[in-house]
Amino acid sequence: MIVKIRTRIKPTEDREKVIRAVKNIFRDAEIEIDEDNIVTGETRSLKKLKELIRKQAILDAARMILEKGISGNSTRFVLNKQAAYCRVVNFDRDVHGGIDVKVIAEEGEDIRAIVKDIAPRTKDGKIVEEEEILEGDNFSYE
């Protein structure tokens, strides 16, 4: 899996704070900044993102966003930059102001399995396996 990160440093933003926002979520990311103040990064680790999603108890919302963003062998989503600076995962609609993230499944990997690893299904607030969900008497797909 490869994770590509991209955001822009706006004229009103502090360069170091934008870098910190990215690093708060993607600690191992290799960051570069070009002459147009475009920040790009790449990593193979989603450890901190997964940790924060669980800590904030937003697995269902995260899974919905990640599944909605699937196209081919990747999923794409945007994180709020200000929230990331505070070590909070907040999915954003503003592509131009947020941190654009693309998770790419490499050969032999399945993007749906990667999404499931990041944000597994839950029932009554607890992580469950697919088989447990399908066997549950009270489960509804509504």
N, C-alpha and C positions, 0 to 999 in steps of 0.2 A: 504494500500500500504506500502510496505517495500522497502527501498532503501539500497542496499549493495554496499559498496565502498571498493576498494582494490588498493593499489599501493606499489611499492618498493622504499625504500630510497637507491639510488645508492651511492657508496663510494664517488663520487664527489659532492654529494648533501648535503646541510645543512638540518639536521633533522627538525628544527623549521620552515624552509621555506616550506618544503614539507607538514607539518601539516597545516601551514597557507594556502597553496594552496587548500587543501581539505576543510578547514573551510571557505574559501572565497566563495565557491560554495554551500557547505552543512553546514551551520552554526550550526545546531542542532545535527550534527553527533556525536555519541559517538565513540571516536577514541581509538584504541589500537595499540601498536607496539610490535611485537614479537622479539625474539633474532636474527632472520634472517633479521631484518629491513623491515619486511612486515607490512605496515600500513593497518589496516582494520577498517571499520566504518559502522555504521548503523544509519539510520534516517527514519522518516516518513514524512519529509518535503522537498518539492522541490521549496519552495517559492523563494529563491534567484536565483536558476537556471532559473525559469520561468521569473523572473524580468530581469535578464541579457539577456536572449534570446530576450525578447521584446525590451529592451533598445538598443541592437545591431541590431535590425531589421533583425533577421535571422530565423524567424518562419518557412519559407518554407524549408530551408536547415535542420533545426533541426527536423522538422516533417519527412523529408525524411530519415534521419539517424535513428530516433527512430522507424519508421515503418520497415525499413530494418532489424533492430535488434530484431524484435519480434520473439519469439519462445515460443509456448505454452502460459503460463500466465505471461510472462515477456518480457522485452526488455533490450538489452544490448548495451552499447556504451562506447567509450573511450574519455576522455577529455585530452587535452594537459596540462601537469602539469605547465609549465612555464607561459602559458596564464592564467591558474587558479590563479596562484600567483598574477597576475596583475588584478584579478577580471574580466577576459574576458573568455567567453565560446568559445572554439575552439575545434571542434571535431577532433580526432586524429586517425590515422590508427595504430600507434605503440602501440600495446597491452602491450609490455614489459616496455615501458618508461612512459606511460601515467597513468591516473587515470581511472581504470576500474569501470564502474558503471552498476549495474543491478537493474532495477526497477521491482518489483514483485507485481502483482495484487493478493490481498488476496481473500478469498472466498466471492462471491457476487460482486466482482469488475470485470470490463472488461479492459484488458490492452489497447485496442484500445481507450476506453474512456479516460483513463489516458493520453495516448499519445496526444489525441485531446486537453485535458486540458493544457498540457505542451506547445504544439505548434499547435494551431488551424489553420485551413485553412485561406488563405488570398486571396483577389482579389484587384488588384491595390494598394497593400501595406496595406490594411485594413483587420482586422479580420472579417470574415463573417460566418454565420451559414451554415450548409450543404444545407438547403432548398434554401437559397439565391443563392448559387452557381449553384444548379441544375436548378433554374428558370432563371438564367442569359442568355441573348441572345448571348453574346460574349464569353462564357466560352468554353474552349476546354480541352480535357484530354490529349493532346499531350505534 
